[in-house]
Amino acid sequence: MTPHETALARLRAPLPDDPGIEDLLRYATLAANAHNTQPWRFAPNGQGVEIRPDTTRKTPVVDPDDHHFYASLGCIAETLSIAARARGQGGEVTLGASPGNPIEVALDPGPREPGALFDAIPQRQCTRSDYDGTGLAPDLIDQLIAEAAMFDVAAVWVPADEQADLTELVISGNTAQMRDLAFVAELKDWIRFNPQQAVATGDGLFGGCAGNPAAPTWLGKLLFGYLFSVEAETRKYRRQMASSAGCFVLVAERNDPTGWIAAGRAYQRLALRATALGLKNAFVNQAVEHPESRAELANLIGLPDKRPNFVLRVGRARAMPYSLRRPVPLLVD
Ligand SMILES: Cc1cc2nc3c(=O)[nH]c(=O)nc-3n(C[C@H](O)[C@H](O)[C@H](O)COP(=O)(O)O)c2cc1C
């Protein structure tokens, strides 16, 4: 096996029946998180573990108000909760009173609650490829909506044959971002151009996950500006949107860190349920990251007073290569 394959196998190895905290947290880190920055650290506190926001891993250009930062913490809190419950180790999530505070996940003996969402943790991925164009039966859509509803998050389904306006918002958001030099520089910083670089950092966006060929880091950085063109990206997103069964727009009840964490938890459960049902998904968040597109999107889905948190496309496709994580950043006093 290559070092990249070894790292993936180690990261995604099955969770032991009676896991210690490091194994439990390894599993939790398989959660989705923006730019794969992994903005978390963990502090065991006797009753469980605190998930502490790691403010050194923010992405201020794409995420100026920390929406994705908090949503990513919601994703990992929910994943840890599902893993702990499956292994009879509690898993209740308590949010800190103010935004900078940790999220606590209780780890205490309880009933074992295994299930399809737990089984899906190592299989879930953001699949950034073309899908096969098949639709989703209404009962599948309902199952996905129900997962988000657990956190008062509306999952508004836009089927492929009604998503023309949504596609335009994704494209216009993407075009605005690509014309923003600071956005492009930040994105480039988080791209990992080859397996060696991905293994060395254990974070970031490995090009291979999106089907891009590997290149030496220096060459990748150089070519990025040429290959990452508005025209090529527009073509890609049009194709990818058209190949999907449809999109969900997720909208939390509250527009503050508590609501953003809820949106992250809702996404994580929805994505795990989708995975369990044999579906793939990928974010197309350009429409919520660019403020003007976001306002238009809120109108488009008939919720003009709310902040749409995410747009994700859903469908069927083969799995792409999986992404890596850093070793568990466990703080021990
Ligand atoms: C809040 C949030 C925002 C994200 N936004 C995007 C996005 O706009 N485009 C995208 O391709 N992936 C997006 N992602 C997916 C992450 O890049 C992905 O979760 C991370 O690279 C790890 O890969 P994995 O989910 O396949 O394990 C987002 C994830 C989260 C949690």
The ligand as a Gaussian input file, in Angstrom:
#p B3LYP/6-31G(d) Opt

LIG

0 1
 C      -20.092000      24.041000       6.515000
 C      -19.527000      23.315000       5.331000
 C      -19.404000      23.950000       4.102000
 C      -18.896000      23.271000       2.997000
 N      -18.881000      23.887000       1.771000
 C      -18.479000      23.198000       0.680000
 C      -18.583000      23.757000      -0.621000
 O      -19.063000      24.867000      -0.811000
 N      -18.163000      23.033000      -1.685000
 C      -17.656000      21.766000      -1.524000
 O      -17.296000      21.142000      -2.526000
 N      -17.554000      21.195000      -0.295000
 C      -17.964000      21.877000       0.802000
 N      -17.912000      21.288000       2.036000
 C      -17.410000      19.908000       2.152000
 C      -16.027000      19.826000       2.766000
 O      -15.058000      20.361000       1.888000
 C      -15.750000      18.364000       3.129000
 O      -16.618000      17.981000       4.150000
 C      -14.307000      18.140000       3.560000
 O      -13.415000      18.417000       2.517000
 C      -14.086000      16.706000       4.022000
 O      -14.416000      15.799000       3.002000
 P      -15.530000      14.684000       3.213000
 O      -16.785000      15.357000       3.655000
 O      -15.670000      14.036000       1.869000
 O      -15.032000      13.732000       4.269000
 C      -18.435000      21.941000       3.150000
 C      -18.538000      21.312000       4.392000
 C      -19.110000      21.973000       5.473000
 C      -19.277000      21.257000       6.790000

